[in-house]
Amino acid sequence: MQAIRLARPRISLRRLATTASASATHAPAAPSPAASVIPLSNVEAQWENMSKSDQLTVHRQLEELQKKDWKSLSIDEKKAAYYVAFGPHGPRAPVSPPGEGLKVFIGTMGLIGIAGLVYMGARSLAPPPPKTITREWEEASNERAREQKMNPISGITSEGYSGKGFVTQK
């Protein structure tokens, strides 16, 4: 992912701003609405309703303000600079709307419930377990192994054997 980002050509806003200002010096001096100063108070509320050119103007205006001493900036200018740089717009826009987490949780619990019902339905339709799994059958298998002297070196008929043998049921 980093290699893709590094390989992608970037145009910085400063170069874009200098290009725009250089083209503006060659153009006739006509006042444009995009070049006007936009108030920075409450930029958070206005940002989504601004046109792209107004957003670029605010960004340029904030770039110029940030070149000054930060102690001389007003609170509104600092808030606007932070919002434009790190606000929830563009690539930082929320992917899912508020309240989406509850819908995902309810959907997940519903799917888990459906899976449980399918499991219980399959268990109810399954045949009963074989009779060789019962504890009585396994104990009888131990007695039969002793009668036949099965595995006399290390198995159930060896001297001092203390294991369970074939019994696995509790």
Secondary structure by P-SEA (a helix, b strand, c coil): caaaaaabbbbcaaaaaaaaaaaaaacccccccccccccccccccccccccaaaaaaaaaaaaaaaacccccccaaaaaaaaaaacccccccccccccaaaaaaaaaaaaaaaaaaaaaaaaaaacccccccccaaaaaaaaaaaaaacccccccccccccccccccccc
